[in-house]
């Protein structure tokens, strides 16, 4: 083969590989960003992109938001909306959700609401203090990139990533899952999925550790405790939280913040003193409800779905305490920390 023929063959091969990769990504759409809908699956869905699309569909009537990781999926949305005094609560919860996810979409929604009749009234923020300050999942992987409407990167770069990603394993998984759905008539969760089939239960708790947290090795425990003290993104996340609080305050949006309870092994491996100290620092930024002080349900298996997620009973108790329906004063569970004068916090009556 001549040099010219070799060059032409190489160019044609490269062009074919690029085009076939782009076509596969658009048609199979493993991350669900193109919205082609030709294959029904939950293989590697970008929840951050999906949540923005879902908000746009409901934007006219939304007057409240829930920000959380998948732990927040165990809070009853109707009870939460009732306690917050809302007509339409929108859940912006995502797997391994952190303040780096919440602030960008909150900025977008507040700006979007400026031109709508129904304004944003209330935000409920559930913080995972055991992961606060850790490297966030935000923009860390192809299924966690923030869409260009709420990120600093250009639309061209965002879409280029999804067009050119060579992901044959995920293409295969999309085809397999779609085939299973066709055969059974019911959606089957993919082994590499990002949650169950219905958007309302996206990133369900049964998949908690596998999809959003690395499995926790309990041996050697001393090493794990030492590792848990390393929070390289702590100061930046403090600043992001300050900005979120200020954004709510400046736009007259009520903010209610709670710290999710931790199961005893996780509390132990993070260090109760460390968790308490970090919660105290967070309470200097915004008043918050601390559900690790005291650790009332930490060692009670009946309130846990797995090592990371409390169940619906515990979720109902959290909301009852915050909104004063049955505030569990006898147990002392749910301690309001921080000055209630810094932001609107009408539900402080339960302290």
Buried (B, 14 or more C-beta within 10 A) or exposed (E): EEEEEEEEEEEEEEEEEEEEBBEBBBEBBBBBBBEEEEBEBBBBBBBBBBBBEBBBEEBEEBBBBBBBBBBBBBBBBEBBBBBBBBEEBBBBBBBBBBBBBBBBBBBBBBEBBEEBEEEBBBBBBBBBBBBBBBEBBBBEEBBBBBBBBBBEEEEEEBBEBBBEBEBEEBBEBBBBBBEBBEEEEEBBBBEBBBBBBEBEEBBBBBBBBEBBBEEEEEEEEEEBBEEBEEBEBBEEBBEBBBBBBEBBBEBEBBBBBBBBBBBBBBBBBBBBEBBBEBBBBBBEBBBBBBBBBBBBBBEEEEBBBBBBBBBBEBBBBBBBBBBEBEBBEEEEBBBBBBEBEBBBBEBBEBB
